[in-house]
Amino acid sequence: MKTKALTNKEIFAIGLMLFALFFGAGNMIFPPLLGQQAGTHTWSSIIGFLITGVGLPLMGIIAVSKSNGNFTEVAKKVHPIFGISFTILLYLAIGPFFGIPRTDTVAFEIGVTPFLSENAAASKIPLLVYTVIFFGLTLYLSLNPTKIVDRIGKILTPLLLAVLALLAIKSLMTPMGSFQEPHAKYIASPFTGGFIDGYLTMDTIAALVFGIVVINSIKEKGVTDERTLASICIKAGLIAAAGLALVYLSLAYIGASSVEAIGMKENGGAILTAVATTLFGSFGTIILGLAITFACLTTAIGLTSACARFFTQLVPSMSYKTFVVILMLFSAVISNVGLTQLISISIPILTFVYPIAITLIALSLIERAISFGREVYVTAVIISSILSIFDGLKAAGIILTGIDDFFKNYLPLYNQGLGWLIPTVIAAFIGYIISIARGTHHTDRIQRKAS
């Protein structure tokens, strides 16, 4: 049966939907912080950020589309237990560990903190009260799915984009100041600093976890052919990627040009709030706060529902409602460490997870062009996992002196946080040679065609 072809309008609508899925709390808070800290090195830093914050999520969507929406099957090529374990880790990261709590802390930082007194802002009580209210609403709406949530998302995403566009245009027309000297890692390694900062958006993980939503929406329109499905995913992905890139460039500029007017801030939420107040007064602060608060609420509901559904399938003996309650309670506890602390905790974990995810995505795409066996997945993932452990420990401030000194002297890109890259490529090549010697590269290709 001939597959249905979608119109450009339908593909554009899917692209906007994909953009809305990606556009969450992390997309707003990290680029302005990068801009402030990178200063005159902002543009070289943002290129690295765009690779991991835009390019990799696009590759992830393509990889998911080629695995029929189930990335667990790709991870299982390493080992069935690894496939399930790594998928669980992805859901925990995008869900109760970092993704869901971050929606609460970003909404609080931008929507509430500007209106608190200095003493109140220093207290933990306002965040605790806000967290109870925020996750209470999330709990109720996650347990009672309604079209209102979808409508809020469809209204608030354009509204939030409009608010950010106003900030960007105003900052271009009436610049707040010039770019300052770069700080910390952006002095010597601006590109790799931005590259690793792109991990923090968690969009590559989100692509692997939620790509099935896009796949299903395309299939529901009558598209069944794998090549057509992949082609539509690529086009929709490019639309979403273009939107994300434009937002990131705008926010990075806003951050880089803001230092003279608002000073250095500890996180991107504080930067956006201060910029809105500087450019538009208290009215700008209120509008930005409301738009981001409701957008974060919508994101929290989507993440909670998706994670609860996944864990319900994993543990059928526990109900969807039970998992929603557990997710809310756990996320509420994590949220109360505060936005800055939450980001600092997430960096080592994401530094460990991302190289493995990147390796799996790259191999799943390469495998479509070059036939190779399971050995390639096994060798590459083992090496990327081992080395990313050390990168994660280093990001956490845990330095194993002897190993660290050895890697600094002999492991390329280790000082930039990318020490896993070249050894993983070499390991994949060794795995390829092994698969040829064992003849499994042909066997696996035949099995894929049969499935």
C-alpha distance (Angstrom), angle and dihedral (degrees) to the residues before:
residue distance angle dihedral
M1 . . .
K2 3.79 . .
T3 3.77 113.5 .
K4 3.78 119.9 -122.0
A5 3.81 118.9 -105.6
L6 3.78 118.8 -137.1
T7 3.78 124.2 -135.7
N8 3.79 121.6 -118.8
K9 3.80 88.3 -108.6
E10 3.82 91.4 55.8
I11 3.80 91.8 47.0
F12 3.81 90.4 49.0
A13 3.82 89.8 51.2
I14 3.80 90.1 52.6
G15 3.80 89.3 48.7
L16 3.82 90.4 53.7
M17 3.79 90.2 48.2
L18 3.79 89.7 52.2
F19 3.79 90.5 48.8
A20 3.82 89.7 52.1
L21 3.82 90.2 51.1
F22 3.80 91.6 53.6
F23 3.79 97.6 38.5
G24 3.79 103.6 91.3
A25 3.78 142.5 126.8
G26 3.82 96.7 -59.9
N27 3.79 92.5 52.7
M28 3.79 90.4 62.5
I29 3.80 104.3 40.7
F30 3.81 105.8 44.0
P31 3.84 104.4 53.1
P32 3.84 94.9 56.0
L33 3.82 90.3 48.0
L34 3.80 89.1 49.7
G35 3.80 89.0 51.0
Q36 3.80 93.3 51.9
Q37 3.79 94.5 47.2
A38 3.82 98.3 38.6
G39 3.82 93.9 47.0
T40 3.78 110.0 165.1
H41 3.81 88.8 10.5
T42 3.81 92.3 57.3
W43 3.79 97.4 113.2
S44 3.81 95.9 49.9
S45 3.81 88.7 45.9
I46 3.80 94.1 48.9
I47 3.81 90.6 53.8
G48 3.81 89.0 61.4
F49 3.80 89.6 44.3
L50 3.81 91.5 52.4
I51 3.81 91.3 53.7
T52 3.82 94.0 57.5
G53 3.82 97.1 27.0
V54 3.81 97.4 46.1
G55 3.81 112.3 6.6
L56 3.80 98.1 49.8
P57 3.83 94.8 46.7
L58 3.81 87.7 52.3
M59 3.81 90.1 51.0
G60 3.79 88.7 47.2
I61 3.81 92.2 54.9
I62 3.80 90.2 49.3
A63 3.81 91.4 48.4
V64 3.81 91.3 50.0
S65 3.80 90.9 48.4
K66 3.80 89.9 54.6
S67 3.80 91.7 50.1
N68 3.82 91.7 52.4
G69 3.78 92.0 -105.7
N70 3.81 96.3 -58.2
F71 3.80 111.3 106.0
T72 3.80 90.3 173.7
E73 3.81 86.5 76.5
V74 3.81 89.3 58.8
A75 3.81 92.3 50.0
K76 3.82 90.0 47.4
K77 3.81 88.7 65.5
V78 3.79 85.9 77.5
H79 3.82 91.5 48.7
P80 3.82 133.4 -43.6
I81 3.81 92.2 -115.6
F82 3.80 90.9 48.7
G83 3.81 90.2 49.6
I84 3.80 93.0 57.2
S85 3.81 94.8 37.7
F86 3.79 95.0 50.3
T87 3.81 91.9 46.7
I88 3.81 89.6 51.9
L89 3.80 89.4 50.5
L90 3.81 90.3 51.6
Y91 3.80 92.0 51.3
L92 3.80 91.8 47.3
A93 3.80 91.2 50.7
I94 3.80 95.9 47.1
G95 3.81 89.5 39.7
P96 3.82 131.2 36.4
F97 3.81 99.2 -7.0
F98 3.80 99.7 57.1
G99 3.82 117.3 -26.0
I100 3.81 100.5 61.4
P101 3.84 96.8 37.7
R102 3.80 89.7 49.1
T103 3.81 91.9 59.3
D104 3.80 88.7 58.9
T105 3.80 96.7 44.8
V106 3.81 94.1 45.9
A107 3.81 91.5 49.1
F108 3.82 89.8 49.2
E109 3.79 94.0 45.6
I110 3.80 94.0 51.3
G111 3.81 102.8 27.2
V112 3.82 102.8 39.2
T113 3.81 113.9 14.7
P114 3.85 95.0 69.2
F115 3.81 89.8 61.0
L116 3.81 96.9 48.5
S117 3.78 125.5 95.3
E118 3.80 117.5 -113.0
N119 3.81 92.1 -102.4
A120 3.81 93.0 47.0
A121 3.79 92.1 47.9
A122 3.81 89.9 53.9
S123 3.83 91.0 52.1
K124 3.81 123.9 87.7
I125 3.81 93.1 -142.9
P126 3.86 98.5 81.9
L127 3.82 91.4 52.3
L128 3.81 90.5 47.0
V129 3.82 92.6 51.1
Y130 3.81 91.8 44.8
T131 3.82 91.3 48.4
V132 3.82 91.5 53.7
I133 3.81 90.9 51.6
F134 3.82 95.1 42.0
F135 3.79 95.9 49.0
G136 3.80 91.7 39.0
L137 3.80 88.4 61.1
T138 3.80 91.0 42.6
L139 3.80 90.2 51.4
Y140 3.80 93.4 49.5
L141 3.81 95.1 46.8
S142 3.82 93.3 43.2
L143 3.81 90.1 53.7
N144 3.80 92.6 44.3
P145 3.82 107.7 44.3
T146 3.77 111.2 -157.5
K147 3.79 139.4 169.3
I148 3.80 87.4 -117.6
V149 3.81 89.6 77.1
D150 3.81 91.5 52.7
R151 3.79 91.1 47.2
I152 3.78 92.0 49.1
G153 3.80 88.8 52.3
K154 3.79 93.4 48.3
I155 3.80 91.5 49.2
L156 3.79 99.1 39.6
T157 3.80 99.5 47.1
P158 3.84 92.0 60.9
L159 3.82 89.7 40.5
L160 3.79 92.0 52.4
L161 3.81 91.0 46.7
A162 3.81 89.3 50.6
V163 3.82 91.2 51.7
L164 3.81 91.7 48.8
A165 3.81 90.2 46.5
L166 3.82 90.0 53.5
L167 3.80 90.2 51.3
A168 3.81 91.9 49.2
I169 3.82 94.9 46.2
K170 3.79 92.7 45.8
S171 3.82 91.7 48.3
L172 3.83 89.2 51.9
M173 3.79 94.6 47.0
T174 3.80 95.1 43.8
P175 3.83 106.4 23.1
M176 3.79 115.0 -150.3
G177 3.80 92.2 -148.0
S178 3.79 146.2 -53.3
F179 3.79 127.8 -66.2
Q180 3.81 112.4 -84.9
E181 3.80 131.6 -143.1
P182 3.82 114.0 -71.2
H183 3.79 122.1 -102.3
A184 3.81 136.6 -142.9
K185 3.83 115.7 -27.5
Y186 3.81 92.5 4.5
I187 3.80 92.0 69.4
A188 3.81 98.0 68.5
S189 3.82 102.9 13.5
P190 3.81 110.7 27.5
F191 3.81 95.3 154.3
T192 3.80 97.1 50.1
G193 3.81 89.9 40.2
G194 3.80 89.3 58.4
F195 3.81 91.1 41.7
I196 3.81 92.2 57.8
D197 3.82 92.2 41.0
G198 3.80 86.9 60.8
Y199 3.81 87.8 66.6
L200 3.80 88.4 69.1
T201 3.81 94.1 67.2
M202 3.83 86.0 65.3
D203 3.81 88.1 -152.0
T204 3.81 93.5 132.4
I205 3.81 88.9 56.9
A206 3.80 89.5 44.3
A207 3.82 89.5 53.0
L208 3.81 90.8 56.0
V209 3.79 93.6 44.8
F210 3.80 101.5 40.0
G211 3.80 101.8 27.9
I212 3.80 87.1 99.3
V213 3.82 88.1 70.1
V214 3.80 90.7 61.2
I215 3.79 93.0 43.3
N216 3.80 92.0 52.2
S217 3.81 93.1 47.1
I218 3.81 89.4 55.1
K219 3.80 93.4 45.5
E220 3.81 90.5 50.3
K221 3.80 87.4 61.3
G222 3.80 90.6 60.3
V223 3.81 101.5 -94.9
T224 3.82 110.5 140.3
D225 3.81 106.3 150.5
E226 3.80 111.6 101.7
R227 3.80 95.3 -139.9
T228 3.79 92.9 48.1
L229 3.80 89.9 47.1
A230 3.79 91.5 51.6
S231 3.81 91.5 46.1
I232 3.81 91.9 53.0
C233 3.81 90.6 46.7
I234 3.80 90.6 53.0
K235 3.82 92.4 49.2
A236 3.81 92.7 45.9
G237 3.79 89.3 45.1
L238 3.80 91.6 52.9
I239 3.82 90.1 52.2
A240 3.81 91.3 51.0
A241 3.80 91.4 43.4
A242 3.81 92.0 52.4
G243 3.80 90.4 51.8
L244 3.80 93.1 47.9
A245 3.81 92.5 46.8
L246 3.80 91.7 52.0
V247 3.82 91.2 49.4
Y248 3.81 92.4 47.8
L249 3.80 94.0 48.8
S250 3.81 91.0 49.0
L251 3.79 94.3 47.8
A252 3.81 93.0 45.7
Y253 3.81 89.6 53.3
I254 3.80 91.0 48.0
G255 3.80 90.5 52.7
A256 3.80 95.4 44.3
S257 3.81 93.5 50.4
S258 3.81 95.6 43.6
V259 3.80 104.0 71.0
E260 3.80 97.2 89.0
A261 3.80 91.5 50.6
I262 3.82 103.0 40.3
G263 3.81 106.0 12.5
M264 3.79 126.9 -130.9
K265 3.81 115.1 -38.5
E266 3.79 129.5 -161.2
N267 3.81 96.8 -127.9
G268 3.80 142.0 14.4
G269 3.79 94.4 -107.7
A270 3.80 91.2 61.0
I271 3.81 89.9 47.2
L272 3.81 94.6 53.2
T273 3.80 92.0 46.8
A274 3.80 93.1 49.8
V275 3.82 91.6 45.6
A276 3.84 92.4 50.2
T277 3.81 89.8 50.6
T278 3.80 92.8 46.8
L279 3.81 94.9 48.4
F280 3.81 101.8 35.4
G281 3.80 106.9 13.1
S282 3.80 124.3 -131.3
F283 3.83 91.4 -31.9
G284 3.81 90.4 62.1
T285 3.80 90.6 49.2
I286 3.81 91.9 52.2
I287 3.82 94.9 47.6
L288 3.81 92.8 46.4
G289 3.79 91.2 47.0
L290 3.81 94.7 50.1
A291 3.81 94.7 45.4
I292 3.79 93.8 48.8
T293 3.82 93.5 42.3
F294 3.80 94.0 56.3
A295 3.81 92.3 39.7
C296 3.81 90.1 53.4
L297 3.82 90.1 47.5
T298 3.80 90.5 53.6
T299 3.82 90.6 48.0
A300 3.80 91.1 48.9
I301 3.82 90.8 52.9
G302 3.81 92.0 49.8
L303 3.81 93.4 48.1
T304 3.80 92.7 45.5
S305 3.81 93.6 49.6
A306 3.81 93.4 46.8
C307 3.81 94.1 47.8
A308 3.82 92.9 45.3
R309 3.81 91.1 51.0
F310 3.81 91.5 49.5
F311 3.80 94.8 49.5
T312 3.82 91.2 44.5
Q313 3.81 88.7 57.5
L314 3.80 89.3 46.7
V315 3.83 94.0 48.4
P316 3.84 106.9 25.5
S317 3.81 91.7 177.2
M318 3.82 89.3 71.7
S319 3.79 120.7 66.1
Y320 3.79 129.0 -123.3
K321 3.82 89.3 -115.0
T322 3.81 91.6 54.3
F323 3.80 92.2 52.5
V324 3.82 91.9 47.8
V325 3.82 90.2 54.2
I326 3.83 91.6 47.1
L327 3.80 91.7 48.5
M328 3.81 91.9 50.0
L329 3.80 94.5 48.6
F330 3.80 93.6 46.4
S331 3.82 93.0 44.8
A332 3.81 91.4 49.0
V333 3.80 91.1 55.4
I334 3.81 92.7 47.6
S335 3.83 92.2 46.2
N336 3.78 92.8 60.6
V337 3.78 93.7 69.3
G338 3.82 85.9 76.6
L339 3.80 132.8 -117.9
T340 3.81 98.8 -80.9
Q341 3.81 93.1 47.4
L342 3.81 92.0 44.3
I343 3.80 90.6 54.7
S344 3.82 92.2 48.2
I345 3.83 90.6 50.9
S346 3.80 93.0 48.2
I347 3.82 95.9 51.9
P348 3.85 97.4 74.7
I349 3.82 92.8 44.4
L350 3.79 93.8 48.8
T351 3.81 90.5 44.1
F352 3.81 86.3 59.6
V353 3.81 98.1 41.6
Y354 3.80 100.6 43.4
P355 3.85 99.8 63.5
I356 3.81 89.5 53.1
A357 3.81 92.0 48.3
I358 3.81 91.5 46.7
T359 3.81 90.5 50.0
L360 3.81 92.9 50.9
I361 3.81 92.8 46.7
A362 3.81 93.0 48.7
L363 3.79 93.8 47.2
S364 3.81 93.7 46.9
L365 3.82 89.7 54.5
I366 3.81 95.8 42.6
E367 3.80 90.9 48.6
R368 3.79 89.6 65.5
A369 3.81 89.7 63.1
I370 3.81 101.9 31.0
S371 3.79 123.3 41.6
F372 3.80 113.3 -130.8
G373 3.80 138.5 151.5
R374 3.77 135.2 -113.9
E375 3.82 89.8 -89.0
V376 3.82 90.3 78.0
Y377 3.80 91.6 57.7
V378 3.80 92.7 45.3
T379 3.82 97.8 49.4
A380 3.82 95.5 41.4
V381 3.81 95.5 46.7
I382 3.82 93.4 45.4
I383 3.81 92.0 53.4
S384 3.81 95.1 42.0
S385 3.82 89.8 48.4
I386 3.80 94.9 49.8
L387 3.80 95.1 46.8
S388 3.79 94.6 42.0
I389 3.81 88.0 56.1
F390 3.80 88.8 63.5
D391 3.81 91.5 44.8
G392 3.81 88.8 51.0
L393 3.81 92.4 49.3
K394 3.79 90.0 48.8
A395 3.82 90.6 50.4
A396 3.81 87.5 52.4
G397 3.79 90.7 53.1
I398 3.81 93.8 -108.2
I399 3.79 106.2 132.9
L400 3.81 120.1 -171.3
T401 3.79 94.5 -157.9
G402 3.81 101.4 -155.8
I403 3.80 95.1 44.5
D404 3.80 92.0 40.7
D405 3.81 92.3 53.2
F406 3.81 91.2 47.8
F407 3.80 92.6 50.3
K408 3.81 92.1 46.3
N409 3.80 90.3 55.9
Y410 3.79 101.2 38.7
L411 3.81 111.0 18.6
P412 3.83 114.7 81.7
L413 3.82 116.3 -131.3
Y414 3.82 92.6 7.1
N415 3.81 92.7 124.2
Q416 3.81 88.7 54.3
G417 3.82 93.5 52.5
L418 3.81 93.3 -106.6
G419 3.79 99.7 98.0
W420 3.81 90.3 125.8
L421 3.80 95.3 61.9
I422 3.82 106.8 77.8
P423 3.84 96.1 36.6
T424 3.82 89.5 50.4
V425 3.81 91.0 53.2
I426 3.81 89.8 49.1
A427 3.81 91.1 47.2
A428 3.81 90.7 50.7
F429 3.83 89.9 52.0
I430 3.81 90.8 50.0
G431 3.80 89.2 49.6
Y432 3.80 89.0 51.1
I433 3.81 91.7 53.5
I434 3.81 89.6 48.9
S435 3.81 91.9 49.6
I436 3.81 90.5 51.9
A437 3.81 91.6 48.3
R438 3.81 91.0 50.2
G439 3.80 94.0 40.8
T440 3.79 93.4 -127.2
H441 3.81 94.0 126.1
H442 3.82 89.9 73.6
T443 3.81 93.3 40.9
D444 3.81 93.3 54.2
R445 3.82 92.0 47.2
I446 3.82 90.5 52.9
Q447 3.82 91.1 48.7
R448 3.82 91.2 51.0
K449 3.80 91.8 51.2
A450 3.79 90.8 48.4
S451 3.82 91.5 52.0
